[in-house]
Amino acid sequence: MADEVVVLSTWASMFGKRVEIAVAEKGVEYEYKEEDLANKSPLLLKTNPIHKKIPVLIHNGKPVCESLIIVQYIDEVWKEKKQLLPSDAYERAQARFWADYVDKKMYDAGRKVWTTKGEEQEVAKKEYIDILKVLEGALGDKPYFGGEEFGFVDVALIPFYSWFYAYETCGNFSIEAECPKLVAWGKSDVLQIQTPKLHINKYQSTHLKFLIALAFLSSNIKMGGDEIVLMNGWFSPFGARVRIALAEKGVTEYELKEEDLFNKSPLLLERNPVHKKVPVLIHNGKTVCESLTIVQYIDEVWKGKSPLLPSDPYQRSVARFWADFVDKKVYDTMKRITRTKGEDQERAKKELLEIFKLLEGELGDKPYFGGDEFGLVDIALVPFYSRFYAVETFGKFSIEAESPKLVAWAQRCMEKESVSNSLPDSKKVYEFVLYVNKKLGIE
């Protein structure tokens, strides 16, 4: 039976264009439904009840949300056509890192350019150009971000190219004058819109079969004598994710380098020059940054034990959605509770409990988020359990009283040595939050 594919999007959305590009690259026939974001359709609200945003891909009745998750899902389901992510695990990690960088930086920075004026706009223009220059550095002299083939990072970034004119006009500046290589990359991939479908000029690699064969051979060679370094801060929930993932895979032989984030080491600044943050995993000299990217890298490199992501592409997309939800919501909301007072703190408490209610709903009566097996979403969320005491103490409320299933899940996770050995003591975390607040002048 032929696949039934529906894309919910709107013509102006760069995030929706990513999905259209990906399905076009794969040669997938689909129905396009234009959404009015001022009057969202019942179908959109039903298929994306969490964020209530486009794009949504509906594949044989199953919804997949969040543009980069959708693109990965498309790449994994329609494997017979050109792959958007590299076959090599390290190169995949790099592609995910840069796509994530685009996701976190480009839209908000660009929006500031056309919604502000005066000094505020000048600051926004500088910030935007700085982001583009970082991306230009990642592109280098390659035709595409991944090398000879149009791929995942190109799909993530190219839709923003159609907004360059608007930014330049509103900001009265020239992106090409500042970032000529990036604009040349964009011009070489100008998207030709035909009805709602998109087609891209493709650069054909004469060495593709050789590269795939080489990557296949490399992935099947038994790895021995791996040199693994983890740069972390003991208090970091993001670093704890990596420690848990390594422990789940039985990778115990690695060097742990403790970082003082008030006095960052030259090695951290060298290895993560983009974000300058922990955690950083260095595997046989290669650097992988951003905790969820690292966890997926670990899962793909050490395949022999305890898979952290499901084998089914749809279930993988669901796991990535909820891990991404945790990434975007939990930490910042917790931080607001420990750093604000009065009405601001009350709003943050209400928001956190609403987030936890949604997570409880997804957990349901399952032992873990993925079912019977501990996996990606559990690893993404459980490190924050060690912060519950600090958050409750500052906010003067009980998380367990409001979200008993979530607390029971966390306690179940703590029975695993991979978790209990990776998380710091809750009281120690509370004392550290007090120390940081004092250092920042927050009483």
Salt bridges, closest charged atoms under 4 A:
ASP3 OD1 - HIS59 NE2 3.09
GLU20 OE2 - LYS17 NZ 3.14
GLU25 OE1 - LYS82 NZ 3.47
GLU25 OE2 - LYS202 NZ 3.78
GLU29 OE1 - LYS197 NZ 2.95
GLU31 OE2 - LYS33 NZ 3.18
GLU66 OE1 - LYS328 NZ 2.57
ASP75 OD1 - LYS26 NZ 2.83
GLU76 OE1 - ARG316 NE 2.85
GLU76 OE2 - ARG320 NH1 2.95
ASP100 OD2 - LYS104 NZ 3.02
ASP103 OD1 - ARG18 NH1 2.70
GLU122 OE2 - LYS125 NZ 3.00
GLU127 OE1 - LYS112 NZ 3.44
ASP130 OD2 - LYS126 NZ 3.01
ASP141 OD1 - LYS181 NZ 2.69
GLU176 OE2 - LYS187 NZ 3.17
GLU178 OE1 - LYS133 NZ 3.45
ASP226 OD1 - HIS283 NE2 3.20
GLU248 OE2 - LYS416 NZ 3.50
GLU255 OE2 - LYS257 NZ 3.03
GLU290 OE1 - LYS104 NZ 2.47
ASP299 OD1 - LYS249 NZ 2.78
GLU300 OE1 - ARG92 NE 2.83
GLU300 OE2 - ARG96 NH1 2.94
ASP324 OD2 - LYS328 NZ 2.99
ASP327 OD1 - ARG241 NH1 2.73
ASP344 OD1 - ARG347 NH2 2.25
GLU346 OE2 - LYS349 NZ 2.95
GLU351 OE1 - ARG336 NH1 2.97
GLU354 OE2 - LYS350 NZ 2.56
ASP365 OD1 - LYS405 NZ 2.93
